[in-house]
Amino acid sequence: MKKRNLIDFYSKESKPTIIPLLILTVIAVITVGILFAIGADSHAMTICIVTIVYIIGAAIVLLWTFLEQIRFNPYSYNTIFFIGFELFILSVVPTLIITVSYMIQYPESISIYMVIGVLMNSAKNYTVFLVPVILVFSVALCISNISLIIHEGKSLVNFLGIILSFLLVGGWVFLFFIDFETSGSQMEVMLHDLITNLLIALYLYFECMLIGTAIAYFVTARYQPKNEIDFIIILGCALKNDGTPTPLLQSRIDRALKLYREQKKKTGKELTFVTSGGQGLDEIVSESSSMKKYLTEQGIPENQIIEENRSVNTLENMRFSYELIRKINPNAKIAFSTNNYHVFRSGYFASLAGICAVGVGAKTKWYFWPNAAVREFVGLLTQQKIRQALILVFITAFFITLTLINYLTL
């Protein structure tokens, strides 16, 4: 059965904004600040309810912004951020509701520190809640990685999945042991909690990015372009020693051919293939010419194939291919073909090159794609360093501030 798209990519012209979230945040901060100033303990329940309303409102705004981002440009870091932190924000609501219920039952025990404690421990609670998911994910990743090493041989790159699994599980075990209650002076306990909450905030950020990336990968890899494509860029990768496509590259070409045949059958509209890839030092021909030869063997006329043979990475694939396409049709509708694990990051590079292109993903061997997806995730983490640093600073500052308030106002 053919996949149906719930949301059309690039169907929104204006970029979504987080201004509604900022306005909601300012209103919540001012309201809580006023209640805190006039009597924190006496208004603790009200502060808790305001916080619940704010978090639910923020979650709704983030979800709406996520959907709008997909309509505007799905291959964006915003897609990862919005949905990754959406789940964490929602996880705080149940604990706050339980706190309100406790306050109603035991009004004599009401204290503002109950609310502060819930927020301060929200990152820790979220990591605990995700432990089963992390364990299953890590075990599955190790199994696929071991199979990859058996099939493809030992190399540092082929161990990435195992390394990530140990970081996830080992990180959580480390946080579990460091989080034991400590004794000593108030200053010593506060310093212990500051360090603990700082490390948990870092782990939370990593978890949210990983979850957001997984969801973004799933959404973009399953998208089915409309039958109106003018050009499809096939992204090159390594060739065999004899200059023919490797199974990985062949799957990309076959996926492009599938799109071409589906579109032609349904609408009669032809499309032009752009084979993109230069010649590596260990390759006897360029990747583009190897792909062109394969396409002609599959019955594609040469006049429907354009070679781009200068690129050495994905960004250049997109940039140089787009230069060739614009000379023929500046308003062309463009798709690109790669493997399923590579669709999101390729789309990100397409955006950097100024292309509104939709990706189609070829299936990859079960033992290969998890490790390849980890490699893509690591690659994504090396992009947008300033933006990621700002978000990380904000998260850590939030939890450090709550910890300081919890101790310094006692």
DOPA-838937 format. One record per residue (C-alpha): residue in three letters; x, y, z. Coordinates in Angstrom, 2 decimals. Example, Ala and Ser with C-alpha at 12.3 -4.5 7.8 and 13.67 -1.06 7.14 Angstrom:
BEGIN
node resn=ala&east=12.30&north=-4.50&up=7.80
node resn=ser&east=13.67&north=-1.06&up=7.14
***
This chain:
BEGIN
node resn=met&east=0.00&north=0.00&up=0.00
node resn=lys&east=1.34&north=3.39&up=-0.95
node resn=lys&east=2.22&north=5.70&up=1.92
node resn=arg&east=0.04&north=8.75&up=2.37
node resn=asn&east=1.40&north=12.00&up=3.74
node resn=leu&east=-0.38&north=13.50&up=6.74
node resn=ile&east=1.43&north=16.81&up=6.19
node resn=asp&east=2.76&north=18.26&up=2.94
node resn=phe&east=6.37&north=19.43&up=3.08
node resn=tyr&east=7.08&north=23.00&up=1.97
node resn=ser&east=3.37&north=23.89&up=1.97
node resn=lys&east=3.88&north=26.89&up=4.25
node resn=glu&east=5.61&north=30.05&up=2.97
node resn=ser&east=6.40&north=31.82&up=6.23
node resn=lys&east=8.81&north=30.48&up=8.84
node resn=pro&east=7.15&north=29.47&up=12.12
node resn=thr&east=8.05&north=31.58&up=15.13
node resn=ile&east=8.38&north=30.90&up=18.86
node resn=ile&east=7.05&north=34.36&up=19.78
node resn=pro&east=3.79&north=32.87&up=21.20
node resn=leu&east=5.92&north=30.65&up=23.45
node resn=leu&east=8.00&north=33.63&up=24.58
node resn=ile&east=4.87&north=35.66&up=25.36
node resn=leu&east=3.39&north=32.75&up=27.30
node resn=thr&east=6.67&north=32.37&up=29.21
node resn=val&east=6.84&north=36.06&up=30.12
node resn=ile&east=3.24&north=36.02&up=31.40
node resn=ala&east=3.92&north=32.89&up=33.47
node resn=val&east=7.17&north=34.27&up=34.93
node resn=ile&east=5.55&north=37.59&up=35.89
node resn=thr&east=2.55&north=35.82&up=37.46
node resn=val&east=4.70&north=33.41&up=39.46
node resn=gly&east=7.04&north=36.23&up=40.45
node resn=ile&east=4.18&north=38.31&up=41.86
node resn=leu&east=2.74&north=35.34&up=43.76
node resn=phe&east=6.19&north=34.48&up=45.07
node resn=ala&east=6.74&north=38.06&up=46.28
node resn=ile&east=3.44&north=38.43&up=48.13
node resn=gly&east=3.65&north=35.04&up=49.83
node resn=ala&east=5.27&north=31.99&up=48.27
node resn=asp&east=4.02&north=29.39&up=50.75
node resn=ser&east=0.51&north=30.81&up=51.01
node resn=his&east=0.20&north=30.80&up=47.22
node resn=ala&east=2.14&north=27.59&up=46.57
node resn=met&east=-0.89&north=25.74&up=45.19
node resn=thr&east=-1.74&north=28.64&up=42.90
node resn=ile&east=1.86&north=28.75&up=41.68
node resn=cys&east=1.71&north=25.00&up=41.01
node resn=ile&east=-1.55&north=25.36&up=39.03
node resn=val&east=-0.13&north=28.31&up=37.05
node resn=thr&east=2.92&north=26.19&up=36.26
node resn=ile&east=0.74&north=23.31&up=35.05
node resn=val&east=-1.30&north=25.63&up=32.82
node resn=tyr&east=1.91&north=27.14&up=31.46
node resn=ile&east=3.52&north=23.77&up=30.70
node resn=ile&east=0.42&north=22.45&up=28.94
node resn=gly&east=0.19&north=25.69&up=26.97
node resn=ala&east=3.90&north=25.52&up=26.10
node resn=ala&east=3.51&north=21.89&up=24.97
node resn=ile&east=0.60&north=22.82&up=22.70
node resn=val&east=2.57&north=25.73&up=21.22
node resn=leu&east=5.65&north=23.55&up=20.67
node resn=leu&east=3.59&north=20.82&up=18.97
node resn=trp&east=1.88&north=23.36&up=16.71
node resn=thr&east=5.25&north=24.97&up=15.89
node resn=phe&east=6.71&north=21.54&up=15.12
node resn=leu&east=3.90&north=20.81&up=12.64
node resn=glu&east=4.28&north=24.27&up=11.09
node resn=gln&east=8.04&north=23.72&up=10.81
node resn=ile&east=7.43&north=20.52&up=8.86
node resn=arg&east=5.15&north=22.41&up=6.50
node resn=phe&east=7.76&north=25.16&up=6.07
node resn=asn&east=11.00&north=23.13&up=6.02
node resn=pro&east=11.14&north=19.67&up=7.61
node resn=tyr&east=14.92&north=19.36&up=7.27
node resn=ser&east=15.71&north=21.87&up=9.98
node resn=tyr&east=17.27&north=21.74&up=13.42
node resn=asn&east=14.07&north=23.33&up=14.69
node resn=thr&east=12.24&north=20.11&up=13.81
node resn=ile&east=14.51&north=18.20&up=16.20
node resn=phe&east=14.38&north=20.78&up=18.98
node resn=phe&east=10.62&north=21.28&up=18.99
node resn=ile&east=9.60&north=17.63&up=19.15
node resn=gly&east=12.54&north=16.48&up=21.28
node resn=phe&east=11.80&north=18.88&up=24.14
node resn=glu&east=8.03&north=18.61&up=23.69
node resn=leu&east=8.04&north=15.16&up=25.26
node resn=phe&east=10.17&north=16.29&up=28.20
node resn=ile&east=7.88&north=19.24&up=28.95
node resn=leu&east=4.80&north=17.02&up=28.93
node resn=ser&east=6.50&north=14.61&up=31.36
node resn=val&east=6.49&north=17.30&up=34.09
node resn=val&east=2.68&north=17.68&up=34.13
node resn=pro&east=1.75&north=14.39&up=35.91
node resn=thr&east=4.15&north=15.10&up=38.80
node resn=leu&east=2.76&north=18.61&up=39.24
node resn=ile&east=-0.82&north=17.29&up=39.23
node resn=ile&east=0.13&north=14.77&up=41.93
node resn=thr&east=1.66&north=17.64&up=43.92
node resn=val&east=-1.57&north=19.68&up=43.71
node resn=ser&east=-3.57&north=16.64&up=44.85
node resn=tyr&east=-1.25&north=16.22&up=47.83
node resn=met&east=-1.65&north=19.91&up=48.70
node resn=ile&east=-5.44&north=19.56&up=48.64
node resn=gln&east=-5.34&north=16.53&up=50.93
node resn=tyr&east=-2.73&north=17.95&up=53.32
node resn=pro&east=-3.09&north=21.75&up=53.28
node resn=glu&east=-0.99&north=22.08&up=56.45
node resn=ser&east=2.03&north=20.70&up=54.53
node resn=ile&east=1.83&north=23.17&up=51.65
node resn=ser&east=5.20&north=24.71&up=50.78
node resn=ile&east=6.63&north=26.45&up=47.74
node resn=tyr&east=9.60&north=24.09&up=47.98
node resn=met&east=7.33&north=21.25&up=46.88
node resn=val&east=6.87&north=23.01&up=43.52
node resn=ile&east=10.55&north=23.94&up=43.27
node resn=gly&east=11.50&north=20.34&up=44.06
node resn=val&east=9.27&north=18.97&up=41.29
node resn=leu&east=10.78&north=21.32&up=38.70
node resn=met&east=14.32&north=20.81&up=39.99
node resn=asn&east=13.98&north=17.02&up=39.73
node resn=ser&east=12.06&north=17.01&up=36.43
node resn=ala&east=15.14&north=16.17&up=34.33
node resn=lys&east=16.06&north=13.32&up=36.67
node resn=asn&east=12.50&north=11.96&up=36.63
node resn=tyr&east=12.42&north=12.06&up=32.84
node resn=thr&east=15.68&north=10.12&up=32.55
node resn=val&east=14.35&north=7.52&up=34.99
node resn=phe&east=11.11&north=7.23&up=33.01
node resn=leu&east=13.09&north=6.58&up=29.82
node resn=val&east=15.36&north=3.89&up=31.31
node resn=pro&east=13.42&north=0.95&up=29.74
node resn=val&east=13.47&north=2.69&up=26.36
node resn=ile&east=17.19&north=3.44&up=26.64
node resn=leu&east=17.99&north=-0.16&up=27.65
node resn=val&east=16.00&north=-1.71&up=24.79
node resn=phe&east=17.45&north=0.81&up=22.33
node resn=ser&east=21.02&north=0.18&up=23.53
node resn=val&east=20.71&north=-3.62&up=23.41
node resn=ala&east=19.19&north=-3.52&up=19.91
node resn=leu&east=21.90&north=-1.11&up=18.76
node resn=cys&east=24.65&north=-3.39&up=20.11
node resn=ile&east=23.13&north=-6.45&up=18.40
node resn=ser&east=22.94&north=-4.68&up=15.03
node resn=asn&east=26.46&north=-3.32&up=15.52
node resn=ile&east=27.92&north=-6.75&up=16.24
node resn=ser&east=26.22&north=-8.08&up=13.11
node resn=leu&east=27.64&north=-5.13&up=11.15
node resn=ile&east=31.17&north=-5.91&up=12.36
node resn=ile&east=30.72&north=-9.58&up=11.39
node resn=his&east=29.55&north=-8.63&up=7.88
node resn=glu&east=31.66&north=-5.52&up=7.19
node resn=gly&east=34.76&north=-5.96&up=9.38
node resn=lys&east=36.27&north=-4.07&up=12.28
node resn=ser&east=36.75&north=-0.31&up=12.06
node resn=leu&east=36.24&north=2.60&up=14.43
node resn=val&east=33.19&north=3.78&up=12.48
node resn=asn&east=31.57&north=0.36&up=12.79
node resn=phe&east=31.81&north=0.59&up=16.59
node resn=leu&east=29.84&north=3.88&up=16.84
node resn=gly&east=26.59&north=2.16&up=17.82
node resn=ile&east=28.27&north=0.23&up=20.63
node resn=ile&east=30.01&north=3.39&up=21.83
node resn=leu&east=26.70&north=5.29&up=21.90
node resn=ser&east=25.02&north=2.44&up=23.78
node resn=phe&east=27.70&north=2.44&up=26.46
node resn=leu&east=27.51&north=6.24&up=26.75
node resn=leu&east=23.73&north=6.10&up=27.22
node resn=val&east=23.70&north=3.26&up=29.75
node resn=gly&east=26.97&north=4.22&up=31.41
node resn=gly&east=25.87&north=7.84&up=31.69
node resn=trp&east=22.65&north=6.87&up=33.41
node resn=val&east=24.44&north=4.48&up=35.82
node resn=phe&east=26.92&north=7.23&up=36.68
node resn=leu&east=24.10&north=9.70&up=37.35
node resn=phe&east=22.31&north=7.09&up=39.48
node resn=phe&east=25.29&north=6.62&up=41.79
node resn=ile&east=26.25&north=10.30&up=41.98
node resn=asp&east=22.69&north=11.26&up=42.91
node resn=phe&east=22.74&north=9.61&up=46.33
node resn=glu&east=21.89&north=11.99&up=49.14
node resn=thr&east=25.00&north=13.45&up=50.72
node resn=ser&east=25.67&north=14.66&up=54.22
node resn=gly&east=27.54&north=17.70&up=55.43
node resn=ser&east=26.96&north=21.40&up=55.68
node resn=gln&east=24.25&north=23.11&up=53.68
node resn=met&east=26.93&north=24.49&up=51.36
node resn=glu&east=28.38&north=21.03&up=50.73
node resn=val&east=24.95&north=19.56&up=50.01
node resn=met&east=24.11&north=22.46&up=47.71
node resn=leu&east=27.36&north=22.04&up=45.76
node resn=his&east=26.64&north=18.31&up=45.41
node resn=asp&east=23.14&north=19.01&up=44.05
node resn=leu&east=24.45&north=21.75&up=41.74
node resn=ile&east=26.96&north=19.35&up=40.15
node resn=thr&east=24.39&north=16.55&up=39.99
node resn=asn&east=21.70&north=18.72&up=38.37
node resn=leu&east=24.25&north=20.16&up=35.94
node resn=leu&east=25.25&north=16.66&up=34.76
node resn=ile&east=21.62&north=15.54&up=34.58
node resn=ala&east=20.79&north=18.63&up=32.48
node resn=leu&east=23.57&north=17.68&up=30.05
node resn=tyr&east=22.26&north=14.12&up=29.84
node resn=leu&east=18.71&north=15.44&up=29.36
node resn=tyr&east=19.83&north=17.60&up=26.44
node resn=phe&east=21.53&north=14.62&up=24.80
node resn=glu&east=18.43&north=12.45&up=25.31
node resn=cys&east=16.07&north=15.09&up=23.89
node resn=met&east=18.30&north=15.59&up=20.85
node resn=leu&east=18.48&north=11.83&up=20.26
node resn=ile&east=14.69&north=11.41&up=20.53
node resn=gly&east=14.00&north=14.48&up=18.39
node resn=thr&east=16.44&north=13.26&up=15.74
node resn=ala&east=14.86&north=9.79&up=15.67
node resn=ile&east=11.38&north=11.28&up=15.15
node resn=ala&east=12.66&north=13.69&up=12.48
node resn=tyr&east=14.38&north=10.80&up=10.68
node resn=phe&east=11.19&north=8.75&up=10.75
node resn=val&east=8.97&north=11.59&up=9.48
node resn=thr&east=11.26&north=12.64&up=6.62
node resn=ala&east=12.28&north=9.12&up=5.52
node resn=arg&east=8.65&north=8.04&up=5.08
node resn=tyr&east=7.55&north=11.07&up=3.06
node resn=gln&east=6.17&north=10.34&up=-0.40
node resn=pro&east=6.73&north=13.18&up=-2.91
node resn=lys&east=3.85&north=14.29&up=-5.08
node resn=asn&east=3.92&north=13.19&up=-8.70
node resn=glu&east=5.18&north=16.51&up=-10.04
node resn=ile&east=8.97&north=16.20&up=-9.77
node resn=asp&east=11.09&north=17.73&up=-12.55
node resn=phe&east=14.55&north=16.66&up=-11.36
node resn=ile&east=15.82&north=14.04&up=-8.94
node resn=ile&east=19.35&north=14.27&up=-7.55
node resn=ile&east=20.95&north=10.91&up=-6.79
node resn=leu&east=23.58&north=11.34&up=-4.08
node resn=gly&east=26.74&north=9.41&up=-4.78
node resn=cys&east=28.81&north=7.22&up=-2.46
node resn=ala&east=31.70&north=4.78&up=-2.80
node resn=leu&east=32.05&north=2.54&up=-5.86
node resn=lys&east=33.31&north=-1.02&up=-6.25
node resn=asn&east=36.88&north=-1.56&up=-7.43
node resn=asp&east=35.62&north=-2.14&up=-10.99
node resn=gly&east=33.80&north=1.22&up=-11.03
node resn=thr&east=30.27&north=-0.15&up=-10.69
node resn=pro&east=27.87&north=0.97&up=-7.96
node resn=thr&east=28.08&north=-0.69&up=-4.58
node resn=pro&east=24.84&north=-2.20&up=-3.23
node resn=leu&east=24.38&north=0.97&up=-1.14
node resn=leu&east=24.67&north=3.25&up=-4.15
node resn=gln&east=22.61&north=0.92&up=-6.32
node resn=ser&east=19.77&north=1.11&up=-3.79
node resn=arg&east=19.78&north=4.91&up=-4.15
node resn=ile&east=19.60&north=4.68&up=-7.93
node resn=asp&east=16.84&north=2.06&up=-7.77
node resn=arg&east=14.86&north=4.29&up=-5.38
node resn=ala&east=15.11&north=7.16&up=-7.86
node resn=leu&east=14.01&north=4.84&up=-10.66
node resn=lys&east=11.03&north=3.75&up=-8.59
node resn=leu&east=9.93&north=7.36&up=-8.12
node resn=tyr&east=10.40&north=8.01&up=-11.84
node resn=arg&east=8.30&north=4.99&up=-12.85
node resn=glu&east=5.54&north=5.73&up=-10.34
node resn=gln&east=5.26&north=9.31&up=-11.50
node resn=lys&east=5.30&north=8.39&up=-15.19
node resn=lys&east=2.66&north=5.72&up=-14.69
node resn=lys&east=0.34&north=8.00&up=-12.75
node resn=thr&east=0.74&north=11.31&up=-14.59
node resn=gly&east=2.84&north=10.61&up=-17.67
node resn=lys&east=5.29&north=13.30&up=-16.51
node resn=glu&east=8.97&north=12.62&up=-17.22
node resn=leu&east=11.74&north=13.70&up=-14.91
node resn=thr&east=15.47&north=14.27&up=-15.32
node resn=phe&east=18.07&north=12.40&up=-13.27
node resn=val&east=21.05&north=14.31&up=-11.84
node resn=thr&east=23.81&north=11.86&up=-10.93
node resn=ser&east=25.92&north=13.66&up=-8.35
node resn=gly&east=29.35&north=12.57&up=-7.19
node resn=gly&east=32.99&north=13.20&up=-8.05
node resn=gln&east=35.84&north=10.74&up=-8.43
node resn=gly&east=37.62&north=9.59&up=-5.28
node resn=leu&east=41.34&north=8.90&up=-5.18
node resn=asp&east=40.65&north=5.16&up=-5.06
node resn=glu&east=37.96&north=5.18&up=-7.78
node resn=ile&east=38.62&north=4.50&up=-11.47
node resn=val&east=35.64&north=6.58&up=-12.63
node resn=ser&east=33.50&north=9.31&up=-11.11
node resn=glu&east=30.46&north=8.27&up=-9.13
node resn=ser&east=28.25&north=10.32&up=-11.45
node resn=ser&east=29.41&north=8.47&up=-14.58
node resn=ser&east=29.00&north=5.11&up=-12.87
node resn=met&east=25.43&north=6.00&up=-11.94
node resn=lys&east=24.73&north=7.27&up=-15.45
node resn=lys&east=25.92&north=3.98&up=-16.94
node resn=tyr&east=23.64&north=2.05&up=-14.56
node resn=leu&east=20.66&north=4.24&up=-15.47
node resn=thr&east=21.17&north=3.78&up=-19.22
node resn=glu&east=21.34&north=0.02&up=-18.66
node resn=gln&east=17.92&north=0.32&up=-17.02
node resn=gly&east=16.52&north=1.97&up=-20.14
node resn=ile&east=16.83&north=5.66&up=-19.24
node resn=pro&east=17.77&north=7.80&up=-22.27
node resn=glu&east=21.02&north=9.76&up=-21.96
node resn=asn&east=19.20&north=13.04&up=-22.61
node resn=gln&east=17.33&north=12.50&up=-19.33
node resn=ile&east=20.53&north=12.27&up=-17.32
node resn=ile&east=22.73&north=15.15&up=-16.16
node resn=glu&east=26.15&north=14.43&up=-14.68
node resn=glu&east=27.52&north=16.45&up=-11.75
node resn=asn&east=31.05&north=15.17&up=-11.22
node resn=arg&east=32.74&north=17.79&up=-9.01
node resn=ser&east=31.25&north=17.18&up=-5.57
node resn=val&east=33.07&north=15.45&up=-2.73
node resn=asn&east=30.44&north=15.74&up=0.03
node resn=thr&east=26.68&north=16.04&up=0.48
node resn=leu&east=26.64&north=19.84&up=0.62
node resn=glu&east=28.53&north=20.04&up=-2.65
node resn=asn&east=26.20&north=17.37&up=-4.12
node resn=met&east=23.31&north=19.72&up=-3.50
node resn=arg&east=25.03&north=22.99&up=-4.38
node resn=phe&east=26.62&north=21.89&up=-7.66
node resn=ser&east=23.55&north=19.93&up=-8.77
node resn=tyr&east=21.34&north=22.94&up=-8.12
node resn=glu&east=23.62&north=25.10&up=-10.24
node resn=leu&east=23.03&north=22.75&up=-13.19
node resn=ile&east=19.28&north=22.53&up=-12.58
node resn=arg&east=18.79&north=26.31&up=-12.37
node resn=lys&east=20.33&north=26.78&up=-15.79
node resn=ile&east=17.58&north=24.58&up=-17.25
node resn=asn&east=14.59&north=25.42&up=-15.04
node resn=pro&east=14.92&north=27.96&up=-12.19
node resn=asn&east=11.48&north=26.97&up=-10.86
node resn=ala&east=11.96&north=23.22&up=-11.02
node resn=lys&east=10.46&north=20.90&up=-8.43
node resn=ile&east=13.32&north=18.83&up=-7.07
node resn=ala&east=13.70&north=15.57&up=-5.16
node resn=phe&east=16.80&north=13.74&up=-4.02
node resn=ser&east=17.45&north=10.05&up=-3.50
node resn=thr&east=19.65&north=8.60&up=-0.79
node resn=asn&east=19.37&north=5.92&up=1.90
node resn=asn&east=16.68&north=6.12&up=4.57
node resn=tyr&east=19.10&north=6.95&up=7.41
node resn=his&east=20.60&north=9.81&up=5.34
node resn=val&east=17.42&north=11.62&up=4.22
node resn=phe&east=17.13&north=14.16&up=7.04
node resn=arg&east=20.75&north=15.29&up=7.05
node resn=ser&east=20.82&north=15.43&up=3.23
node resn=gly&east=17.70&north=17.60&up=3.35
node resn=tyr&east=19.46&north=19.84&up=5.87
node resn=phe&east=22.35&north=20.32&up=3.43
node resn=ala&east=19.87&north=20.94&up=0.62
node resn=ser&east=18.40&north=23.76&up=2.71
node resn=leu&east=21.88&north=25.22&up=3.20
node resn=ala&east=22.31&north=25.14&up=-0.58
node resn=gly&east=19.02&north=27.03&up=-1.01
node resn=ile&east=17.03&north=24.10&up=-2.41
node resn=cys&east=13.45&north=23.23&up=-1.49
node resn=ala&east=13.87&north=19.55&up=-2.24
node resn=val&east=12.09&north=16.51&up=-0.81
node resn=gly&east=13.99&north=13.33&up=-0.11
node resn=val&east=13.20&north=9.70&up=-0.80
node resn=gly&east=15.00&north=7.02&up=1.18
node resn=ala&east=16.15&north=3.64&up=-0.07
node resn=lys&east=15.93&north=0.70&up=2.31
node resn=thr&east=19.18&north=-0.36&up=3.95
node resn=lys&east=20.27&north=-3.69&up=5.42
node resn=trp&east=18.93&north=-4.09&up=8.96
node resn=tyr&east=22.37&north=-4.40&up=10.52
node resn=phe&east=23.80&north=-1.43&up=8.61
node resn=trp&east=21.33&north=1.43&up=9.05
node resn=pro&east=21.34&north=1.72&up=12.90
node resn=asn&east=25.09&north=2.37&up=13.00
node resn=ala&east=24.82&north=4.63&up=9.95
node resn=ala&east=22.02&north=6.58&up=11.67
node resn=val&east=24.28&north=7.02&up=14.71
node resn=arg&east=26.97&north=8.39&up=12.41
node resn=glu&east=24.44&north=10.82&up=10.98
node resn=phe&east=23.38&north=11.83&up=14.50
node resn=val&east=26.99&north=12.55&up=15.46
node resn=gly&east=27.32&north=14.56&up=12.26
node resn=leu&east=24.24&north=16.59&up=13.15
node resn=leu&east=25.64&north=17.36&up=16.61
node resn=thr&east=28.68&north=18.96&up=14.97
node resn=gln&east=26.45&north=21.40&up=13.07
node resn=gln&east=24.85&north=24.58&up=14.46
node resn=lys&east=27.29&north=24.69&up=17.37
node resn=ile&east=26.31&north=28.19&up=18.54
node resn=arg&east=22.59&north=27.44&up=18.60
node resn=gln&east=23.12&north=24.18&up=20.42
node resn=ala&east=25.42&north=25.88&up=22.92
node resn=leu&east=22.80&north=28.56&up=23.63
node resn=ile&east=20.07&north=25.98&up=24.25
node resn=leu&east=22.40&north=23.92&up=26.43
node resn=val&east=23.35&north=27.02&up=28.45
node resn=phe&east=19.67&north=27.89&up=28.92
node resn=ile&east=18.80&north=24.38&up=30.15
node resn=thr&east=21.70&north=24.16&up=32.57
node resn=ala&east=21.07&north=27.72&up=33.83
node resn=phe&east=17.42&north=26.81&up=34.49
node resn=phe&east=18.27&north=23.84&up=36.70
node resn=ile&east=21.15&north=25.60&up=38.43
node resn=thr&east=18.88&north=28.56&up=39.22
node resn=leu&east=16.21&north=26.28&up=40.71
node resn=thr&east=18.86&north=24.56&up=42.86
node resn=leu&east=20.18&north=27.89&up=44.13
node resn=ile&east=16.66&north=29.12&up=44.91
node resn=asn&east=15.92&north=25.89&up=46.72
node resn=tyr&east=18.88&north=26.36&up=49.09
node resn=leu&east=19.55&north=30.08&up=49.31
node resn=thr&east=15.95&north=30.99&up=50.20
node resn=leu&east=15.64&north=28.43&up=52.99
***
